[in-house]
Amino acid sequence: MMTWDPDTTLWRIRLSGSHAEHLSNVLNTLFEAARVYGSAITVRLVTAESADGVVASG
């Protein structure tokens, strides 16, 4: 799930760790885009049990 927050000008994405190779590819792509465009990436890990109640924040 990916959403744009115009108030904070942040993209937010929620990724599942159940497919490690896909997760790795997505994170590598995000970090490469950040390097090229000078943006920042913040990763916050949460347990599967608490993931449904987590709201991503900048």
N, C-alpha and C positions, 0 to 999 in steps of 0.2 A: 504494500500500500504506500503510495507516495502522494503528498499533498503540498500545496504552496500556501504559505501564510503571508499575506500581503502586509499585515501589521508589523511583522518582524523581518520581512523580506527573506524568509528562510524556507528552503525545501525540507520536508520531513519524510523519512522513509522508515518503514518497519519491515525488517527482514527476519525470516525464520532461519535458525541455525541447523535445521534438520537436514538441509542439503548443503553440506560443507563446501563442495566444489562450486556450486552456484553462488553461495555467499562470498567465497573468496574472489570469484570473478567480478561480482558487483562492487565489492569494496576496492579491489584493484582499479577498476574503472573510475570510481568516484575519486580516489586519491590521485590518479593520473590527471583527471580533469581539474582537480584543485591545483595541482602543480602547474599545469599549463596556463590556467586562467587566474591564478593567484587567489583562489578562494580557500575557505577553511572547511574541513570535515571534522565533525565531532561524533564519536561512537560511544554509545552508552549501552552496556550489556545488562540485561535483566534475565532473571530465571524464567523458565517456561510457566511456572506456577503463577508468577505475578505479572506476566506479559499482558494479559487482557485488561488489567487495571491501569497500565502505564500510559500516560499521555506524554508524548515527546515534547521536549522543550529545547529552546536554543541554548 
